[in-house]
Amino acid sequence: METIPVNNLPVVGIGASAGGLEAFEQFFRNVPADTGMAFVLVSHLDPNHASLLTEILQRSTALPIVEANDRIAVAPNHVYVIPPNRDMTILQGKLRLNIPDESHAQRLPIDTFLRSLAADKGDNAIGIVLSGTGTDGTLGLKAILDGGGVTFVQDPISAKYDGMPSNAIHAGCARFVLPVDEIAKALGSGTRSTVIFQGTPPTPAAISGMNRILMQLRAASGHDFTLYKKSTINRRIEHRMSQHNIDDTDVYARYLKENPHEVHMLFKELLINVTGFFRDGEAFEILKQDILPELFSDKPADYVFRAWVAGCASGEEAYSIAILLYEWLEETHQIFNIQIFATDLDEDAIAFARAGIYPFTVAQDVTPERLHRFFVKEDAGYRINKEVRKKVMFALHNVISDPPFTKIDLLSCRNLMIYLEPELQQRLIPAFHYALRPGGVLFLSPAESIGTHTGLFSPLNRKWKFYRAIRTSTFSRALMTDPLWISDNSSKAPEASIRKSGDGNFAELTRRALLQFYAPASVVTDAKGNILFVFGETGKYLRPAPGQPTLNVIEMAREGLSLDLRAALHAAGQGTPTLGRELSVKTNGGFTSVSLSVRILPGLSSNEGVLLLSFQDVTALSPPRKSLRRKRAATSGQGRIEELERELDYTRENLQATIEEQQASNEELQSVNEELQSSNEELGTSKEELQSVNEELITVNAELQAKIEQLIGVQNDMKNLFDNINVGSIFLDEHLVIRRFTRDAAKIYRLVVTDVGRPLSDIKSAIEDDDLLTEARTVLDTLIPHEREVHITTGGWYLTRIQPYRTLDNVIEGVVLSFTDISARRDAEMAMQDARELAENIINAVREPLIVLEDNMKIVSVSRAFYNKFQATPGETLGRPIYELGNGQWNIASLRTLLENILQQDKTFDDYVVEHDFPGIGYRKMLLNARLITPRVGNKPLILLAIEDVT
């Protein structure tokens, strides 16, 4: 296999939590050993427990599996496992380990690694999310998709816990949803070569097919993707083709024509909806510390600061800028109106952004202070609070073909132009200049720039791509030469051109005109009077209240309106509208008659408490109340009027006191509510910590269960081993207490299962003269093994061995007594001894001398008649060659030849005559007879030599 350069090495990041052990094992059982990829496993592990994951998984694959070390370089066809209580990232192909700040709760180790993998490997990154609870891994998969990599998610149906896979799928981060074994086969079968990487240059037929696909997409959606980056477009089209098992672009083009729904799915696929809160944190710090002070300098108090986030995707960038503006205004104690426009092509992304609900994983990107200040925790995740949401206006808008917003102070377009061809990038820059006020700031991503339009912008920060718009007339000429921006409604404000003109154009113009000329000034509030929307000019009836800024309609009401307005809101809360109540409102130093109406908005449930307040001047004014009072005074008496006025003043004072008491009670209730909310957040945090601990315990339990199964297998093997070798063993601790024994040990000691834990001295043995315990203590003290043969009362013999009990760490923790039945051997030895004694008695009973020789002619045995005949002793005879007996009288050449022939040719001889003068007995004439004896046991032959004296 070819060596893959380190920079091009595909790295597979696999994340799992609860139920992940089974998924890991199934995955590696199906992964080939030569994929050429490196695998990195990230799981939720107990920080205080040693992981068995490496040892368990090694049984499932031939790939080498190691626990990761800091700065270890990943290699192809290797598996690396995250250690307990560590966060792991990858940088320049090397794994980096860090000790986490918190052991539990907000830790998201899978997201942490996958995001670093996306940044380090780009389109060579592969992300896989398997079984688990929670949302960890979703943001990591989004980052991998954004970087051009590929993501796999386990099919929730096959997952033991479907929380993590389901969350990743619902977030749109799953490129492939497959069972675990299918994911492994997809990686090993070459799927990645056609899906992840762009291979050889496309053929003209493939280019033609792609163009047909883009033309159909433009005709159906109205959006032209021809000037988007070809690599990105091709990769995403290939993904849709793979979903339908289509390999040919022409075939897919026909499929699009026949299936309009697929056109919509392809359009969704091509939209880049990957973003995050405070992406590139240092850039946002520069924006807050250096850029915003200059943008707000020399601005009047009533200035409206306008920002535009182009290509906002799911809204994180827009909300990040809104939060930053709020923080800066609070820190500098300034008050400005803020308008933030956030636009995108994707209608679903805009709807998601408007809702402002994000998964719990955003806690990884947002500081705890910002999370507490600007987010509200709900069951589905964290929601941006209303204070920030109402400042951001989301709308559908095509930055390429629709007119831009105007009079913008800050324009953020980050990581959008990287997906566009250079030609289209150069057309967008003049449009952005047109949208900005002179001195406004353009905020791009580090991978983007203004290109050749250096005359339109001056750089403020080259690293993080902040540019100031320069006042110049060249931008208008550059803009007019670009046909993308020329349209019949190019002079309209983008707010009016968000929705395309259609058949209802005249109806829409008529409706707007009627609203402008005939509809009264109105506000929409909630049940407490907090303003949600303002229509028309309400300055004659409402004005900013002194002190802390507020949007409560009662506090903003002008003199003469607040009491009746409060009563009308209370009545509306009870379901009773107020229609046409005439009031005298003080404006410009005098009183004006105003008609007040409070209605519950139709189409909304009454329990939502959304009210419509309308103000309208009364054309036929009745005489002022003071004049009426004077006339009544003239007719009924001044005293009576003054009395009534005093009663009215007293009533108003009592009412005001009551209102103040209610306000105080409301503040107390609000304070209690905040405390309860804080307690709820603490309980939520505790719940997350418990969930994290539960996931870790599930993982540890799965590892221990696998270890138990392995130990059970080993125990079964050991049991069968002991049962088959018929060796009795007793394991004693250092106090000679029984720890364990085998079945055959019960033949020596009368042991039962309940004897485990008892001293061996309490058990009666069947050994005669039993002193094994004394010998066991000696072995325990000296560590010198001991063995001897013992006889038991039932008649058997056993070889007893006593050895020290050593652990894997070479620690002595007792002794082991083993008993091997040698009864059969002893019986054989006794039988052999008896046979030997019988043979010797027979030999001794024969009158003729007999000699038994070995193959080297050494004497093994002689008869008693030989000793008597030749006056020899056993010491002088046994073990010596026959040729050396006496004075060498048996060293006869012919005899030597005969004896050697017997060994070599398996012959015998009879009546061989020997005449010799023997010391002590004189001259003798003898006849020798020889026979070859071949024993059954052993391979050394023997020679039996018989001597007959014939003198």
N, C-alpha and C positions, 0 to 999 in steps of 0.2 A: 504494500500500500504506500502511496506517495506521502512524503512528509508534508504536513500542512503548516504554512507559516503561522507564527504565533498570532499575528494580527488577524489572520483569516480563520483561526480555529473556531469552529462553532461550539458555543457553550450552552448547555441545556440547564436552566434553573428549574428545579422541581420543588414545589411547596405543598405541604400537607400538614394537618394537625390531627384532630380526632379521627381515628380510623385510617390514618395514613400508613401505618405499618403494613397492613394487608395490601394496600394499593401499591406501595413501594415494592413489595415482594412480587406481586403479579406483574408489575412493570418490568422488573429486571429479569424475570424468567423468560420474557419475550423479546428482550433487546439483544441483538447480535453482539458478538465480542469485537467486531471490527467496523463500527459505525464511523470512526474518525472524529467523534465528538467527545467533549468533556462533560461530565454530569456533576451537578452540585445540588445536594439535597438540603433543604431547609425545612425544619419541622419545629413545632412548639414543644420544647423539652422542659422538664422540670429543672430549674436552675440549681437545685440542691441535690440532684440525683445523677449518678454516673450513667451515661447512655450506653445501652447494649445494641444500638441500632447497627453499628458497623459489623459487629460479630454476627448478628442475626441475618442481615442482608447478604453477607458473604456466601451463605449457603445457597442463595438463589441465583448466583451469576458467576461466570468465570472472570468478569472484570475485577481488577484489584480495587478494593474499597478501603479508604483510609479516613480517619478523622482529620479535619482540616487543621493546619497550623498557620500561624500568622506569616504572611508574605510567601506562601507556597505557590509556585507557578502551576497552573492547571495544565494537564497534558491530555492528549487524545486517548480515548478508550480507558479512562480512569474515572473513578467515582469518589467524590469528596463530600463528607457529612459534616454539618455544622456541630460544634461542640456545645454542651449545655452552658447556659448563662453567658452567651456571647451573641453579639450582633455581627453579621458578616457582610462584607461588600467585596467587590472586585474592581481592581484598578490596574490597567496595563497588563491584564492577564494574570494577576496575582491576587490571591484571596487575602483580605484584610480582616482581622478580628479585633473587636472592641468589647469592653465590658459595658453592658447597658446601665443607664442611670437608674432604671427601675426594673425589679425582677419580674413583675407581673403588670397587670392593668393595660396601659396604652402601648405595650410593645407590639410591633408589627414586623417581625423579622423577615417574613416572606416579601412584603412590599419593599423593605429596605434593600434586600439583595437584588430583587428583580429590577428595581429602578437603577441601581448601580450597574447592573448587567446591561440594561438598555443604553446607558450612557457610555459604557466601555466598549461594547461589541457592535452596537448599531444593528445592521441587518444580519449580522452573524449571531444574534441573540435569539434564543428559543425559550419561551416561558411555558410552564406546565403547572396547572393548579389541580390538585387531587382532593380527596375527601377531607372534610374539616368543617367546623362551625365558625360563624362570624363572617367577616368581610376581608380578612387579610389576603393579599395577593391580587386584588382587583386593580388597585392603582399601579402595581408593578406591571401587570399585563398591559394596561393602557400605555405606560411608558414604552414598553417593548413594541407595541403596534405603532406608536408615534415615531419610533426610531427605525421602522422598516422591518422589524423582526416578525416572527410568527408565534402565535399563541395556541396552546391546546388546553382544553378543560375537560375533566372527566365528566361523562354523562351522569347527571344527578341521579338517574334511576339506578345506576350501578354503584353509586357511592354509598358507603356506610353512613356518612353524615353529609348532607347535600348543601349545607349553608354556604361554604366558600365557592363551590362550583356554580350554584344558582345565582349568587350575587354577581359573579364575574360574567355570567351569561346575560343577566338582566342589564348590566352596565354596558353591554356591547363590546366586551373585551375578548370574547372567545372567537378566534378564527376557525377553530375546529372543535367540535363537541363529539367525543368518542369514548367508548369504554377504554379502560386502562390498557388492555392487551392490544387494542387497535391503535392506540397512540404509540405504543412501542413498535408495532409493526410498521406504522407510517414513517417513523424516524429511520427504521432500518431498511425499508424497501426502496429508498430513493425518492420518496415524496418530497422531501425537503429540497432536492435539486431542482424540482420544477416549480415549487411554491415559494421557497425562501429566496433563492438566488436567481438572478437573471443570467442565463447561460450565454450561448452564442447569439450574435446579432440576429434580430427577427428577419424572417424572409419577407420579400415583397408581398406575398399573399397574406402573411400575418399582419403586416402594416395596413394593407387594404381592409382586412377584416376589422381591425381596431378602429379605423376611420369610419367605417359603416356603423359600428357600435356607437361612437361618439355622435354621429349625425342623428341617429335615432334618439339618443338621449337628449340632444338639444331640441329636437322637434317635440318631444314629449314633455320636457321640463322647462324649456325656455332658457336653459343655462348651457353655456358653451365651455367645454373642458379641453378644447384642442390645445390651448396654450398652457395647460398644467404640465408639470414634470412628467415626462413619458414613463420613467421608471416607476413612479408612484401609481400612475393611472394603470399601467400594464399589470402591476402586481395586484391591484385591487380587482381589476377585471378578471385576472386569472383565478382569484379566490372565488368569485361568483361562478366562474365556469367549473371549478372543481366541485362546488356544491351540487352541481347537476351532472357531474361526470362527463363534461364536454371538453374535448381537447382542441377543437378547431374553432378559430374566431368567426369564420363564416357561418358555421353551424349555430354558434351562440348569437350572432346577429339575427339569424332567422328566428331563433327562440325568443329574442326580445320582441320581434315584430308580432309574434303570435301570443305573447304573454305580457300584457301591459303592466301587470303587477311586478314582474321582474324588473321592468324599467325603474319603477319606484325603488325597489330594493338595491339596484345598482347605483342609483342616485344617492341613496343613503350611505352606501359603501364608499363612494368617492369623497364624501364630505369628511373633512378632518376635524373631529370633535374631541381632540385630546388636549387638555390644559390642566392647570392646577392653581391652587392658592399661593400667591407670593412666589411664583416661579422665578428662580434666580434672585434669592433674598438680598444679595448685595446690591443688585440693580434697584430694588425698591428702597433700600436705605439711601442710595444716591438720590433717588427721586424725592424722598422726604426731606433729606438734609440740605440738598443743593438746588434742586430744580424748583420745588414748590415755593420756597421763599422768593425767588425771582419772579415767578409767575404771578404771585399775589402782591408784589410790591407796587405801590402807587395806585392801587385799585380803590375806587370809592366804596363806601359802606354798603350801598345797594347793588353792588356789582354781582352779576350772575356768571359764575364760573362754569364753563361748558367743556365737557370731556367726551371723547368718542372712542369706544373700543371696537375696532373693526375686526370681524371674524372672532366673535366672543365665545363661540362654541357653547359650552354649558354654563358659562357665566362667571367662572372663578376669577378670571382676570378683571372683569368689571367690578365685582364686589371687592376684590383686593384693593383696587384704586379708590373705591368709595370709602373703605375702612381707613386707608392711609390718609385721605383728605380729612375725615372726621378726626383722626388722631392729631393731625397737624393743626387743625383749627382749634381744638381743645387745648393743645399745648401752648399755642400762641395767643389764646384768648381773643380770637377774631371771629366775626360773624359774617359769612357770605352765603348767598344762595348758590346751590350746587345742582347742576344738571349733568347727568351722565347718560349718554346714548350708547347702547350696546346692540350690535347688529350681527346677523349671521344668515346664511342661506338655509340652514336646517331648521325647519319649523318645530320638530320635536325637541331639538336642543334649546330653542328659544322658550318653549313651554316649560322645559325642565328648569331653565335658568330663572324664569319668572316665579316658579314655585319656591325656589331657593332652598330646597332640601337636599343635603349632601350626605353621603355615607359617613359612618363613624370614623372611617380612616382619614378624614380631613384633619383629625387631631394631630396627625404626623406632620402636616404642613403649616398648621396655625399654632402660634404660641398659646399656652394656657391662658394668659391674660386676654388676648384677643378672642379666644374661644368663649371665655366667660362674659366678655363685654359685648360682643357682636353676634353671638349665636345663641339659639334656644334649643335645648336638647329635647327631642321628641322620640317616639317609638321607632320611627323610620330612619332617624339619623339626626343631624344638626341642621336647623333651619336658620338662615340669615334673619336677624331681627328686623322688625318693621321699619325702624328708624333708618336702616341702610337700604332696605328694599325699595322704599318709596322714592329714593333719590336716583335709582337706576331704571331707565326706561328701555325695555327690550323690544326689538322690532326686526321683522324680516327685511333684509337688504342685501343686494348684490353689489359688493364694492367695485366690481369690474364694470358692470353695465348701468347701475343706478347712479343718479347724481349724488355727490357727496354732501354731508352735512357742512354747514358754514359757521363762521365765527367761533371756531373751536380753539380752546386754550391748550388742551392736551389731547393728542391723538396717539392711541396705542394700537399698533398693528404688529403683533409679535408672533413669529412662527407661522405666518400665513404665506408670505412671499417665497419661503423656501420651497413651497410646493408648486410654484409658478415658473414658467420659462423666463429667461432674462428679458426677452422682448416685452412680456406683460409686466414684469417688475418695473421696467423703465417707464411704462405708461402710468403706473399707479402713483409714482412719486410726485409728478406735477399735480395730480388730483388731490393728494394729501396736502400739498402746499396751498392749493386753492381753498381747502377746507379750513386751514389754520388762520387765526388772526396773525397779523404781523407781530413777531416775537413769540408766537405759540411754539410749543415743543412737540416734536415727533419722537415717539418711543418705539424702537425696533428691537428685535432679538439680536443676540451676539452673532448669529449666522447671517444676518441681513444687513444691507447698507443702502445708501441713497444712490449708489452707482455713479453715473456721470453727471448728475444734477447737483454739482457742488455750488452752482450759482444761486440755488434756491434755499440752501440751508447752510448754517455754520455749525460745526460740531461743538457740543457741550461736554460730552464724555464719549471718547472713542471706544472704550472697552465695552460699555453697556449701551452704546448706540443711542444717545440722546442728541437730537439736532434741533436748533432754533430756526424757525422760518424767517427768512430775510424779506423785507419789503422790497418788491421788485415788480416790474411790469412784464418781465419775460415769462412769468408763469402763465399768464393769460394766453399768450401766443402759443406756448407749448401745449396748453390744455386744448385750445381750439383745433390744433392739428391732429388730435387723437380722436378718431371716429367713435371710439367706445363711449365717449362722454357726450356726444352730440345727439340729442333727441328732442322731440317736440316739447317735452316737459322738463327740459334741462334747467329752466329757471325756477322751477318749483322747489320748495323746500323739501328735503328728503322725508320729513314727517308726513307730507302730503302724498309723496310718491311711493310710499312703502307698499301700498296695494296698487296693483296695476289697474289702469282704466279699463272699463268694460262697457257693457250695454247699460248699466245703471248710472252713467256719468251725470246725466241731467237730473236724475232723481237725487243724487248725492249733492249736487250744487244747490238744488232747490231746498233740500233739507238744511244745509248749512246757512243759507240766506235766511230762512225762517227762524232758525235758532238765533242768528245774530240780531235780527230786528225785532222779534216778538217774544222770545223766551226771556223770562225774568232772570236777574242775577240769582244764582243758587249755589249752595254748597251741599256736598254729601258728607254725612257724619255717621259715626257709630252711635250706640245708645247713650254714651257718656258725653257726646258732643265733640269728640275729636274729629277734626276735618280730614276727610279722605280724598276729596276732589273738589275743585273750585271751578265754577263756570260763570263767565261774565265778569263784570266790574262790581265787586262787592265792597269797595272802599268806603262807600257812603254809609254802610251799615256795620262794617267790621273794621277794626284797626288793631295793630300789634299792641298787646298789653304791656304795660311797663314791667320791668324786672326781668326775670328769667324768660327766655323766648318760649312761647307755647302756641299750639295750634288748636286749642279748645275754643269752640265757637262762643261759649258763654263768657269766657274771660276776655274774648276779643270784641264782644258786642259793645256798641256805643251806648251812651246814656239814654235811658228810656226803653231799652230793648232787652236788657239782661233778665229782668224778673219774668216778663211774659214769655221770653224765649225758654227759660228754664222750665216754666210750667207747661209749655207746649211740648218740650222734649219728654217730660215726665208722662204727659197724657199719651204721647205717641208710643212710649214704652209699654203702656197698658193696652195698646191696640187702637187708640182713639186719635185720629188725625185732627189737626187744626187747620182750618181753611179760612183765609181772608180776614184774619184778625187785624183790625186797624190799630196802629200804635203811633205815638209821637216820638220820633227819634231825633236827638240833637245832632245836627250837622252844620259845620261852618258857623257856629255861634247861635243858630236858630233851630227851631223844631220843624221837622217835616213829617207829614203823615205817611206811614208805610203800611202796606198790606203784607202780613206774615202768614205763610202756609208751611206746615210741616206734614209730610206724607211718608208712608212706608213705601220704599221702592218696589214697584211691581216686579214679579219674576224671582224675587228672593224670599226665602222663608222668613217669617216675622221674628223667629227666635235669633236670627243673625243680627237684628237691631241696626240695619242700615237705613238711614233716614235721608230724605231730600228736603232741605230748607230753602224756600224761595222768598225773595224780597222784591217788592214792586211798589214804586211810588204811586200814591193815590192822586189821580188827576183832579178830581173835584174835591178840593180840600174844604173841610168844615172849618169854621172859625177856630182859632187857637183856643185851647182849654182855659187859658188865663182869662181870655175875653169872655168866654162863657161863664166863668166863675164871677166875673165882675157884674155881668147882666143878672145872674141869679142873685148876687148880693144886693143888687138894686131892687129886686122884687121880693126876695124872701128874707132879706136882712143879712147884714155883714157878719153879725155874730155867729149865726148858724153856720155860715160857710167856714168861718175860722175854726169853729169847733170840729167840723167834719175834717178840715185839713189837719188839725192836730191829731185827731183819731187816726187819720190815714198815715201821718208821719210816724205815730206810735206803732201802728201795725207794720209799717215798713221796717222800722227798727227791730221789732220782734222777729220779723221774717228774716232780716239780715243776720240777726244773732243765731237764729235756727240754722240758717244756711252755713254760717261759719262753723257751728258745732258739727253739722253733717260733714263739712269738709275736713274737720279735724278727725272725725271718726273714719272718714274715707282714707285719710293719710295713715291712720293707725292700721286699718285693714290692709292697705297697700304694703305697709312695712311687714305685717305678719305674712302677707302673701310672698314677699321677697324672701323672708326667712324660710317659709315652706319650700319655695323654689330652690333655695340653696340646699336645704335638707334633701330635696328630691335629687338634685345633682350629685350630692354626696352618696346617696343610695345608688344612683346610677353608676357612679364610679366603683362603688363596692361590688355591684353586680358584675361589672366588666372584669374586676379583679377575680371574682369567684369563677366567672366563665373561663378566664385565662388559666386559673389554677385547675379547673375541671378538665380543660383540654390537655394540659400537661399531665394530669393524673391518668387520663385515658391513654395517652401515648405511653407513659411508664407502665401502665397495666398491660397494654398490648405487648410491650417488650418483655415484661416478666412472664406473661402467658406463653410467649414463644420460647422463652428460656425454660419454663417449667416443662413444656412439651419435649424440648431437647433433653432435659434431665430425665424425664420419664423414659425416653428412648434409651438413654445410657443405662438407667437402672434396669430396664428389661434386658439389655445386653449383658449386664453384669450378673443378673439372676440366672440367665440361661448358661452363662459361662461357668458359674459355680456349680450349677446343677449337673453340667455335663462332665466336668473334670473330677467330680466326686472327691473334692477336698473340703474338709470341714475347717471353717475359720471363725475365730472369735476375736472381735475388735474391742480392746479395753482402753479406757482413758488412763490418765496418769495416776489415778487412784485405784486402778484395776477394777473399775466398774464397767459392766457390760454396756457397750454402745450399739453393737450389732453382731449378728451371728448368721451363719449359713445353715442350710438344712442338715448337712452331714455332721455338723458339730454336735447335734443332739445325740449322736451315737456315743459320744465321749462324755458329755455332760448332759444331765437331764434338763434340757432347756425348753422353755415355752416362750411364746411371744411376750407375755407379761413380765418376763425376767429382764428385759431391757431396762437399764437403770439400776439394777441390783449389783452388789459386789459379787465377783465370781466365787469368792470364798464361801458364799452362802449356798452354792450349788454343789451337790454331791457328784463326784465323777466316777467313771468306771475304770480308772487307771489304778493298777496295783502300785503301791508305794508312791502315791501321788505327792510330788513336791514341786509341781509346775509353777505355783504362785511364787515360791521362793526364787526359782530360776527367772521368772518374769520380772521380779523386782530387781534382780541383778542386771538383767538386760536393760531395764529402764535407767539404772544408775550408770552403767558402763557403756551403753549403746553398742555392745558387742553381741552379735546374734549368737544363738545357741540352738543346738538340735540334738536329739537323742531318740532312740527307739523305746517305746513303752508297750507294755502288755496290758490288755484290759481283761476284766473279769469274765467277759463272755467268750474269751478265747482268742481274740484277734490281736494283731500287732499293728501299731501305727508309728510312722516317723513324725515326730513332733518338732516343729521349728518355731522359735520365738524370736521375733525381730521388732525393732522400734517402728512405731507408726509415725511417718513423716508427712507433713502437709506439703502443698505445692510451694509454699514459702520456706521449705526446709526447717520447719519447726516441729519438735518432738512433742506429740500430744498423747502418748500412750504406747501400747505394744499390740502386736498381732500374733495370735496363736493359730497355727495351721496344723492340721492332722491329715496325713496321707496314709491310706490303708496299704500296708505292705504285707498283709497276711499271706497272699499268694506267693510273694517273693520269698518270704520266710519258709513257707512250706516247700518251695522248690529247693531252697538251700539245704533244708533238712533232708529232703529226699536225696540230694546229691551227696550229702555227707554220709548218709546211710549206704548209698551205693559205693562210695569210696571205701568205707570201712568193710563192706562185704567183699569188694574186690581184693583189698589187702589181706583179708582173712583167707580168701581162696588161694591167693599167691603164696601166703605163708604156709598154707597146709600142703602145698606141693613140695615133694622132696628134692626135685631138681632145682638148681639155682635159676632165677629169672631176673632179667634186667629190662627196664623200660627207658627208652632213649627218646630225646627230642630230635628235631630235624638237624640240629647242630651237634648231635652226638653227645649232648650232655645227659647225664643220668638223672632221670626223674624219680624213679623208684626201683628198689631191689627187694628181693625176697629174703626171708630170714635164713633160708638154706644157703644163699650166696654169702652172707656174712659169716656163717659157720664154716662153709667150705673153704673160703679164701682168707679167713681170719682178718676181715676188714671191719671197719666201724662206719656208722652213718656219716660222721664228720669227714672221713676220708673219701667217702664215695659219692654222696648226693651232691648234685650241682656241678660235678667235675666231668670233663670229657672222658669217654671210656678209654681213650688212647693214653691217658695220663695216670691210670690206676696203677698202683704198686710201683714197680720200676720200669713201667712202659711195656709190660708183657703182653698187653692187648693191642699194642701198636704194630699190627701185622698188615702188610701192604695188601695182601689178597683179601683180608677181612674188611679193610677199609673200602676196597672196590665193591665188594658185595653189598655192604651197607649203603653206600651211595647209590648203587643201582636200584636198590629197593625203593629209595625216595624218588629217583628220576623216572624209573620205568615201571613202578608199581609191581615189582617182582618179589618173590620169596626164595628162600634157599633152605635146604634140609641137609642134615648130616655133613656139615662142613667140618673137617678134621682139623683140630688145633692140638699141636704137641709143643709143650713148653715147660721149662723148669720154673715153677712158681716159688717165691720165697716162703719159707715156713712150711710148705706142704710137699715140696719136691716136684719130681717130674710127673706130668700128667698128660694123658691123651684124652681129648674131649671132642664130642660131636656138638656142633652149634646148629640150631634151627631158628629162623627169623621170620616174622610176620609184620606187615604194615597195617597200622591201626589209624583209621580216619575218624575223628570224633565228629558228632553232629553239631556241637556248639563250638565255634572257633574254626580256624582254618589251618592250624598247625598239626601235621601228622605225627604219629608216634610209632616207634619200632619196638616190638616185643621180641626179646632175644632169650631163648631157652638153652641151657647148658647141660649136656649129659656126659658124665664121667665114665669112660669105658676102659680105664687103666686096669 
